[in-house]
Amino acid sequence: MHIERHNYQDTLRMRFNLGPDPEDPTQDLLRVRSYTRIKHDADDEHLWSLAKGFEALFAGHLVNAYRVMHVELVESQL
Protein backbone atom coordinates (compact mmCIF):
# COMPACT_ATOMS: atom_id res chain seq x y z
CA MET A 1 0.00 0.00 0.00
CA HIS A 2 1.27 3.42 -0.94
CA ILE A 3 -0.26 6.66 0.35
CA GLU A 4 -0.07 9.85 -1.70
CA ARG A 5 -0.54 13.31 -0.31
CA HIS A 6 -2.50 15.90 -2.28
CA ASN A 7 -2.53 19.55 -1.26
CA TYR A 8 -6.07 20.60 -0.53
CA GLN A 9 -6.34 24.07 0.98
CA ASP A 10 -4.84 26.08 3.82
CA THR A 11 -6.25 28.15 6.66
CA LEU A 12 -4.77 31.31 8.15
CA ARG A 13 -5.41 31.42 11.91
CA MET A 14 -4.66 34.69 13.69
CA ARG A 15 -4.74 35.64 17.35
CA PHE A 16 -5.25 39.27 18.34
CA ASN A 17 -4.85 41.09 21.65
CA LEU A 18 -7.66 43.65 21.87
CA GLY A 19 -6.44 45.20 25.12
CA PRO A 20 -7.67 44.99 28.71
CA ASP A 21 -10.90 43.17 29.46
CA PRO A 22 -13.52 45.69 30.71
CA GLU A 23 -14.79 43.14 33.24
CA ASP A 24 -11.33 42.22 34.52
CA PRO A 25 -8.67 44.84 33.69
CA THR A 26 -5.91 42.49 34.86
CA GLN A 27 -6.63 40.23 31.84
CA ASP A 28 -6.32 40.97 28.15
CA LEU A 29 -8.98 40.14 25.58
CA LEU A 30 -7.60 37.67 23.06
CA ARG A 31 -9.58 36.81 19.94
CA VAL A 32 -8.87 34.17 17.33
CA ARG A 33 -9.97 34.61 13.74
CA SER A 34 -9.58 32.25 10.80
CA TYR A 35 -9.49 32.88 7.09
CA THR A 36 -10.17 29.68 5.15
CA ARG A 37 -9.77 28.41 1.62
CA ILE A 38 -6.32 29.80 1.04
CA LYS A 39 -4.53 28.38 -1.98
CA HIS A 40 -1.79 25.99 -0.93
CA ASP A 41 0.69 27.76 -3.21
CA ALA A 42 0.16 31.21 -1.65
CA ASP A 43 3.38 32.81 -0.40
CA ASP A 44 3.95 33.12 3.34
CA GLU A 45 4.71 36.82 2.81
CA HIS A 46 1.24 37.35 1.32
CA LEU A 47 -0.38 35.58 4.25
CA TRP A 48 1.59 37.74 6.67
CA SER A 49 0.45 40.88 4.83
CA LEU A 50 -3.12 39.63 5.05
CA ALA A 51 -2.78 39.06 8.81
CA LYS A 52 -1.35 42.58 9.25
CA GLY A 53 -4.30 43.96 7.27
CA PHE A 54 -6.73 42.21 9.61
CA GLU A 55 -4.75 43.66 12.51
CA ALA A 56 -5.62 47.15 11.28
CA LEU A 57 -9.29 46.21 10.83
CA PHE A 58 -9.63 44.72 14.32
CA ALA A 59 -7.70 47.59 15.96
CA GLY A 60 -5.77 45.05 17.99
CA HIS A 61 -2.24 43.74 18.18
CA LEU A 62 -1.44 40.62 16.13
CA VAL A 63 -0.10 38.14 18.68
CA ASN A 64 0.60 35.32 16.23
CA ALA A 65 -0.40 33.91 12.86
CA TYR A 66 -0.53 30.24 11.90
CA ARG A 67 -0.69 28.63 8.52
CA VAL A 68 -2.67 25.41 8.86
CA MET A 69 -2.04 23.17 5.88
CA HIS A 70 -4.80 20.73 4.91
CA VAL A 71 -3.89 17.77 2.74
CA GLU A 72 -5.84 14.83 1.41
CA LEU A 73 -4.33 11.38 1.85
CA VAL A 74 -5.12 8.95 -0.95
CA GLU A 75 -4.26 5.28 -1.29
CA SER A 76 -2.62 4.64 -4.65
CA GLN A 77 -1.65 1.63 -6.66
CA LEU A 78 1.97 1.32 -7.74
SVG drawing of the C-alpha trace seen along z (x, -y; Angstrom):
<svg xmlns="http://www.w3.org/2000/svg" viewBox="-17 -50 24 52">
<polyline fill="none" stroke="black" stroke-width="0.4" points="0.0,0.0 1.3,-3.4 -0.3,-6.7 -0.1,-9.9 -0.5,-13.3 -2.5,-15.9 -2.5,-19.5 -6.1,-20.6 -6.3,-24.1 -4.8,-26.1 -6.2,-28.2 -4.8,-31.3 -5.4,-31.4 -4.7,-34.7 -4.7,-35.6 -5.3,-39.3 -4.8,-41.1 -7.7,-43.6 -6.4,-45.2 -7.7,-45.0 -10.9,-43.2 -13.5,-45.7 -14.8,-43.1 -11.3,-42.2 -8.7,-44.8 -5.9,-42.5 -6.6,-40.2 -6.3,-41.0 -9.0,-40.1 -7.6,-37.7 -9.6,-36.8 -8.9,-34.2 -10.0,-34.6 -9.6,-32.2 -9.5,-32.9 -10.2,-29.7 -9.8,-28.4 -6.3,-29.8 -4.5,-28.4 -1.8,-26.0 0.7,-27.8 0.2,-31.2 3.4,-32.8 4.0,-33.1 4.7,-36.8 1.2,-37.3 -0.4,-35.6 1.6,-37.7 0.5,-40.9 -3.1,-39.6 -2.8,-39.1 -1.4,-42.6 -4.3,-44.0 -6.7,-42.2 -4.8,-43.7 -5.6,-47.2 -9.3,-46.2 -9.6,-44.7 -7.7,-47.6 -5.8,-45.0 -2.2,-43.7 -1.4,-40.6 -0.1,-38.1 0.6,-35.3 -0.4,-33.9 -0.5,-30.2 -0.7,-28.6 -2.7,-25.4 -2.0,-23.2 -4.8,-20.7 -3.9,-17.8 -5.8,-14.8 -4.3,-11.4 -5.1,-9.0 -4.3,-5.3 -2.6,-4.6 -1.6,-1.6 2.0,-1.3"/>
</svg>
